[in-house]
Amino acid sequence: MADDERDFEELVRKLMTDDAHTIQPSPAPYPAIRRRGVTERRRRVAAVGAALAALVTVPAGAYAVVGGNGGGGADTATPMSSVSAPQTESTSGPTTRSGPQPPVSEEQLLDGITFAQASDALEQCLDQEHVGSAVSGDLAKAESYRIILAAKSTGVSNSPGDGIHVVGVAERPEGFRVICNVKEGVSAGISTSSKEAYGPDTGPVVPDANAGDLYQQSLIDKGKWKLPFRWGVIGMVDRSVAKVTVDYGDGSATAALDHGWFVASGVLNRQVTKTPHIKGFDAAGKLVYDSDTDKTYDKTLP
């Protein structure tokens, strides 16, 4: 290598060495990068928020599409607006069956008879018996009544075959009631009565004088009733009466008080000649009614 070339090379190296201490990389544009980062983070947060909102509304929307059982349409349901919105109960649930009101106590449904069975029996009886009778208009409908007694009925010589008695009472007219005897789903007879039959001068306890079918058997069978025999006694009471007792044959019972009616029942195990003995008491325990002193009450069975 010639001396000139060597000198030139050494000059170049020296210049490069000197520049290495003075040359620095350009500073990074940190403010611009930070602004871009903030913008990008906000964009991603917005995207996540939108995704969460979609997750909130999708289940309601999906249910609206398929319906409760997969058969509804998207326009048949209202989507939930938010997960924190107050929920209200649906009013489109199953409807309750129309029919009579139940008694105040299940003990008024006797001999294994359910309220549904008593309701069906009353409805069938009214459907078969209301034409041409006192049971007409609204009183021909089972929903007009409250059932206060359902019990086994014993077949007799002129009406063989056991069945059930169902007693239904209505608010209007006051004191109106029906007694249905139903056998194998078919009415075997109906009787009606109302407070008007007793006149205006009634006491605090008014035994139903026309409800003998509940506590006696056929006149043909007098002295030879089928035993044991399920009996029932019903009547009206006013608000001053707090307790009613009934003695019949070899048994006694404290009556249920049900919306202005008293209902007593028991099982007779011997032949009888006297009607049920009924007493009423006020809240202080004072005797306010005794059927033995009631001139309108028959004390002896026919």
ChimeraX attribute file (.defattr): number of C-alpha atoms within 10 A of each C-alpha:
attribute: neighborCount
match mode: 1-to-1
recipient: residues
	/A:1	5
	/A:2	6
	/A:3	7
	/A:4	8
	/A:5	10
	/A:6	10
	/A:7	10
	/A:8	10
	/A:9	10
	/A:10	10
	/A:11	12
	/A:12	10
	/A:13	10
	/A:14	10
	/A:15	10
	/A:16	10
	/A:17	11
	/A:18	10
	/A:19	10
	/A:20	9
	/A:21	8
	/A:22	7
	/A:23	8
	/A:24	8
	/A:25	5
	/A:26	6
	/A:27	6
	/A:28	8
	/A:29	8
	/A:30	9
	/A:31	9
	/A:32	9
	/A:33	11
	/A:34	11
	/A:35	11
	/A:36	12
	/A:37	12
	/A:38	11
	/A:39	12
	/A:40	12
	/A:41	12
	/A:42	12
	/A:43	12
	/A:44	12
	/A:45	12
	/A:46	12
	/A:47	12
	/A:48	12
	/A:49	12
	/A:50	12
	/A:51	11
	/A:52	12
	/A:53	13
	/A:54	12
	/A:55	11
	/A:56	15
	/A:57	15
	/A:58	14
	/A:59	13
	/A:60	17
	/A:61	18
	/A:62	12
	/A:63	19
	/A:64	20
	/A:65	17
	/A:66	15
	/A:67	17
	/A:68	10
	/A:69	7
	/A:70	10
	/A:71	10
	/A:72	14
	/A:73	12
	/A:74	15
	/A:75	11
	/A:76	12
	/A:77	16
	/A:78	11
	/A:79	16
	/A:80	16
	/A:81	11
	/A:82	11
	/A:83	10
	/A:84	7
	/A:85	8
	/A:86	8
	/A:87	8
	/A:88	6
	/A:89	6
	/A:90	6
	/A:91	7
	/A:92	6
	/A:93	7
	/A:94	6
	/A:95	7
	/A:96	6
	/A:97	7
	/A:98	11
	/A:99	17
	/A:100	23
	/A:101	17
	/A:102	19
	/A:103	20
	/A:104	14
	/A:105	12
	/A:106	14
	/A:107	14
	/A:108	23
	/A:109	21
	/A:110	17
	/A:111	13
	/A:112	10
	/A:113	16
	/A:114	13
	/A:115	20
	/A:116	12
	/A:117	16
	/A:118	25
	/A:119	24
	/A:120	18
	/A:121	25
	/A:122	31
	/A:123	20
	/A:124	17
	/A:125	26
	/A:126	21
	/A:127	15
	/A:128	14
	/A:129	19
	/A:130	16
	/A:131	12
	/A:132	7
	/A:133	11
	/A:134	14
	/A:135	19
	/A:136	13
	/A:137	9
	/A:138	12
	/A:139	20
	/A:140	20
	/A:141	18
	/A:142	24
	/A:143	19
	/A:144	17
	/A:145	25
	/A:146	22
	/A:147	27
	/A:148	27
	/A:149	28
	/A:150	31
	/A:151	23
	/A:152	23
	/A:153	24
	/A:154	24
	/A:155	16
	/A:156	16
	/A:157	12
	/A:158	11
	/A:159	11
	/A:160	10
	/A:161	12
	/A:162	15
	/A:163	18
	/A:164	25
	/A:165	26
	/A:166	27
	/A:167	26
	/A:168	27
	/A:169	27
	/A:170	20
	/A:171	13
	/A:172	13
	/A:173	12
	/A:174	12
	/A:175	18
	/A:176	18
	/A:177	27
	/A:178	24
	/A:179	24
	/A:180	26
	/A:181	28
	/A:182	24
	/A:183	20
	/A:184	11
	/A:185	16
	/A:186	13
	/A:187	21
	/A:188	17
	/A:189	15
	/A:190	21
	/A:191	17
	/A:192	17
	/A:193	18
	/A:194	17
	/A:195	17
	/A:196	11
	/A:197	12
	/A:198	14
	/A:199	7
	/A:200	8
	/A:201	5
	/A:202	12
	/A:203	13
	/A:204	15
	/A:205	25
	/A:206	23
	/A:207	21
	/A:208	21
	/A:209	15
	/A:210	15
	/A:211	20
	/A:212	16
	/A:213	17
	/A:214	22
	/A:215	21
	/A:216	22
	/A:217	22
	/A:218	17
	/A:219	14
	/A:220	11
	/A:221	13
	/A:222	14
	/A:223	13
	/A:224	13
	/A:225	21
	/A:226	16
	/A:227	12
	/A:228	12
	/A:229	19
	/A:230	20
	/A:231	22
	/A:232	27
	/A:233	24
	/A:234	25
	/A:235	20
	/A:236	20
	/A:237	23
	/A:238	15
	/A:239	12
	/A:240	13
	/A:241	22
	/A:242	16
	/A:243	20
	/A:244	24
	/A:245	19
	/A:246	21
	/A:247	17
	/A:248	21
	/A:249	17
	/A:250	12
	/A:251	14
	/A:252	18
	/A:253	17
	/A:254	17
	/A:255	21
	/A:256	23
	/A:257	23
	/A:258	17
	/A:259	16
	/A:260	16
	/A:261	20
	/A:262	26
	/A:263	23
	/A:264	23
	/A:265	26
	/A:266	21
	/A:267	18
	/A:268	20
	/A:269	15
	/A:270	15
	/A:271	16
	/A:272	18
	/A:273	13
	/A:274	13
	/A:275	19
	/A:276	26
	/A:277	16
	/A:278	25
	/A:279	18
	/A:280	24
	/A:281	19
	/A:282	16
	/A:283	11
	/A:284	8
	/A:285	11
	/A:286	12
	/A:287	14
	/A:288	16
	/A:289	19
	/A:290	16
	/A:291	20
	/A:292	14
	/A:293	9
	/A:294	13
	/A:295	8
	/A:296	12
	/A:297	17
	/A:298	14
	/A:299	16
	/A:300	10
	/A:301	14
	/A:302	11
